[in-house]
Amino acid sequence: MSKIAVIILNWNGYDDTIECLNSLVQNDHTLFDIIVVDNGSEDDSVSKIQEWLIAEKYEFSIVQATDVPKTYGNIEPGQNGGQARSNSLVTTLVASKENLGFSAGNNLGIRYAFLRPYKSVFLLNNDTTLEPDTLGKIWNAMNLNPDWGACVPKIKYYDSPSTIWNAGGFLRPLGGRRYLYANEVDNQSYSGLRHITFATGCALAIRSEIVKEYGGLSEDFFFGEEDYEFSKRLFAKNVKMCAVLDAVVYHKVGISRAQLLDENTLAYDFTHHLNRLIHMKRYMSIFQWKIWRLGGLAYILFLLVVKKKVPLSRKLVRYFQELVRLSNRYSKVDKKLFLASKEILK
């Protein structure tokens, strides 16, 4: 199997990105190349990442987003990117002038990767670090299991490295998902391979042929929901997914959304719930969806008031009023609607 294209999305987070790169390059260079997508950073991320690459003596090229094909169709390997060299690390910095969102930013990196003959891409959050054998474990697992369309590693908390955040999980029939090994202390029994139906977008390896056939991440959601939507799409097409439990990634959970929403925790919940309410309209009639939404709103109330101890207030009433109004009105959560969440709950 050819090398994996590792795609790292950066937005105003060069410190995290450089830490991620420092851990990534400890892996076997013959197995992967790196594509860093700068998603319209407003700080000096691009220059800082370039400085790191120069200091570490890595050859790299800079590509403008406008020079990357806009669709997956009709991309021929070698069209602009040449051949992926087998014995050296190829590093590319793709620069966008605007923040495209999580899905569109990653899709930009995937489309650039398709200019070279990579058989797989590995979407990796910039607020992660890896064990030195993580890429090797993923490469081996996908090479030995050609019927898998995608896989995820075991993801642990960066600040609590003995505790598992998740290893993917399972879709639930009524619009939820259950993480595999969530918040469990890791031990030697959590190893090997596990079939999953939900793959988290934090660290997601996908075969290129799957993206070409079924599409990349949904750009209907500016941030969040993309991995859930992608998992449901692959599940509907009977595409197999797996957790590679011997491959380990550490994640600074929640940093990206906190950056976008200025650590407004209620807005954090609001955007997540709005994403899901709008997304689920695709799978039901309007009548069915409204009945389902009633149950969903009751569950959200339980989560906020009982689990998270959010006090009953006018702000909470408005929270539910806006969920109903916006989920009725919209069929996607674009950048404007996502960022408006900060203002809705003030």
N, C-alpha and C positions, 0 to 999 in steps of 0.2 A: 504494500500500500504506500502511496506517496506521502509526502510530508503533510502535516496539519497546518492550516493557516490560523494562527491565534489572533483574534480580533479584540482589541481593548479600546473601549470608548472613554474618552476623557472630556470632562467639562469642569473647568475651574478647579481642577484637583490634581495638579502635577505632582505634589508630594506623595499622594496615594499611588498615582500612576507609576512614578519612579520606584517606589517601594515594591509594587507589583512586578515591574520589569526586573528589578534586582533579584527577586526570587525566581522569576520565570527563566532567566538565563542560566540558572544553576542546573536546569534540565538539559538533557542531551540535545545539542544543537542540530544534530542530523535528523531530528524528528519533526521539527516545526520551523516556521517563519513567523514574523511578527508584523501585524498591521495595527498601528495606533491611529484611531480616528479622533481628531480633536473636533468636538461638537460645538464650535462657535464660542470658545472660551473668551471671557472678558478680562482675564488676567494674562500673565505672561507664560501661560502653559506651553505654548508651542516652542518658545525660545528656551525654556527650562528643560524641556524634554530633549531638544536638540543638543543642549549643553551636556546633558547626561550621556547621550549617544556618542558625542565627540570625546568626552572624557574617558569613556569605556572603550574607545577605539572600535566602535561598530560602524560599518559602512551603512548608509541609509539614503533614501531618496524622499523627497517631499512632493506630494501630488495634491493638486487642488481638487476639491469635490466636483467642480464643474467639468473636470476632465474624466470623471468616472461615468460609465454608462448608466443611464437612468432607469433601465429595466434589466431583468434577468435574461430576457430573450435575446438571441442573436449575439451572445458574447462568446467569442472564440478564444480558447486558451492561447496565450502568446500574442494576442492582438496588440496590446501595449505593454503588458507586464513581463513578457518573456517567459523563460522556463524557470521553474523553481529548482535551484541548485541543491543537490542532494547532500553535499558535505560542508556547507557553510550557511550561516544565518543571514537570511534576507530580511531587512527591516525597512518598513515604509511608514511614513507619517502622512496620513490623508487629512487635509485641513478643510473644514467647512467654515464659511463665514457666518453661519447662524446655527443656533441650537435647534437641531431637527427633531429632538426627542430620542428616547431610548431605542425604540424600534427602528426608526428611520436612520439613525446614526449607525446602528449595527448593520442594517441592510446596505448602507453605503460601503461599509468595510467588506461585506460579503460580495457585493458586486465587483469591487476591486479585486478581491481574491480570485474571482472567477476568470480574471484575465490570465491567470496561471493555472496549470493543471492540478490543483489541489483536489483530492478526493473527499476531504472533510474540512470543516471550519470549527473552531472552538471559540465561542463567545465567552469572554471572561471579564467580569466587572473589574474596574480599575481599583476598587477598594478591597482587593483580595491579595493573598499571598499563597504560594504553593510549596509543597514538599518537592525535593529535587527529583523524585521519580514519578511525579504526578502525570506528566505528559507521556512518559513511557508506559505507564499503566493504562492510560486511555488509548494510546496508539495500539498497544497489544490487544486490548479487549475488542476494539473495533476491527482490527485486522483478523482476529480469530473468529469473529461473529459477524459475517457479512450480511446476515439477515436483519441486523439492527439498523434502524434509521437514525437513532440518536441515543446519547447516553449522558449521564451526569456523574461527577465524582461524589464522594462523601464530603459535605461542607460543614465545617466546624466554626464556632464563634472565634473571631480573632482575639477578643479579650478574655475568652475562656476556652483555651484550645483543647481541653479534654472533653468539652461538651459539644454534641452534634446539633447544628442548626437544622439540617435536613439532608436527606440523600434522595432528593426527588420525593415522589409520593404517589398518591392515587386520586383520580377524579371521583367525585361523588355525584350521584345521579341528579341531585337537586341544586346543583350550581356551586358546590363547595369542593374542597380538596383536603386530603389528609397527608401531612408530611410523614415520611418514613424516618423513624428513630428521632423524632423531634425532641430536643432538650434532654436526650438521654446521655449519660456519661459513656464515652466510647470505651469499648473493650475489645479483646481479640476475637470475640464471636461475631462482631460486625465487620465481616470480611467477605470476599468473594463477589458474586454477582447477584443482583435482585431485579426481577422484572418490575417495571413501574408503568404507570399511565400518565403521571404528571412529572414534567421535567422543569426545574426552576431555571430561569434565564440568567441567573448569577454566574453559572459555569456550565455551559451547554455545548456539547459536541454534536454536530449534525453532519450527516453525509451530504455532499454537494448535490447528488442526484435527487435527494429528498426536497431540497430547496427549489431546484429547477422544476420539479414536478408539481409540488404543492405550494410553493411560495415561501417567502421569508417571514419575518415577524410582522404582525399586523400593524400598519401605520394608522389605524383608526384610533389607537390609544397612544397619547403622547408619552405617558410614563405609567407603568404598571399594567397588569392584565395581559400583557403580550405573551408571557410564558403560558398562562392558563389557556388563552385562545389558541396558541400554537399546539399545545398538548391535546386539546379537544379536536383540533383539525386532524392531527396525526392519528389520534385514537379512532376517529370516524373512518379513516382510510386504512385501518388495521396495520399501521406502521408500528413495529416493535420498538420499545425504549427500555433502557436498562440503567441501573445504578452500579457503578464500578466502585465498590466499597473500599478497595485498597488504594485508590487514588484520592488524595486528600487536598482540599482547598480550605483556607481560612478566610472568613468574610467579616468585614466591619459592617454588620447588619444595620441598615436604615440610614446610612450616611448620605446617599444620593438624594433620597426623597427629602431629607431634612434640609439639604442645601437648596433644593428647589422651593420648599415651602417655609423656609426660615424657622425650622424647628417648631412649627405650629402643629402640635400633635393632633388636635381635633380636625384640622384640615387634612392631615395625613390619613386619618380614618375616612374622612368624607370622600376623598378622591378614590380611595380603594373601593368603597361601597358604591359610589356612582359608576365607576368602571364596570363593576359586576352587574349592577342592575341594568345598565344599558346593553352590555354584552349579551345577557341572557334573553333579550328580546328576539334574538336571531333564531332561537330554537323552539319558540312557542307561538301560538296564536296570541293576539292581543288579550283576549279574555283569559287564556291560561296564564299568560305572563302577569296580568294584574292580580290574579289569585295567588300566584307564586310570590309576587312582590309583597303582598300583605304578610305572608309568613316570613319573608326575608326581613322586612322592616321590624317585625316583632323580635326576631332573633338579634338584629342589630341593636335594638333598644336594650335587650338583655346583656349583650356584650359590653355596651357602653356604661350602663348604670350599675350592673351587678359586678361584672368582671373588672372594668377599668375605673369604677367609682366616679364616673362623670356626674356631677350634680344636676338634678332636674332644674331647668332654667329656661328663660326665653330663648337663649342661644341654642339649647338642645331642641326646643320646639321648631326653631327655624331650620335647624339641621335636617329634620325630617320633612319639613315643608319643601325645602329646596331639593332634597333627594327625589321627592315625588314630582315636583315641577320639572326639573331638569331631565329626569329619566323619561318623562312623558314626551318632552320636546325634542330631545337629541337622539341620534343614532350612533354617535361616536363622541369620544372625549378628546378633542384636539388641544393644541397648545393653549389657545385663548381660554377655553373652558377650564382646563386643568389649573392654570395659574390664577384664574378668577376665584378659585377655592379659598385663597388667602383672604380675599376681600369679603366673600360671602359670610364668613363666620366671625368677622370682627364686631 
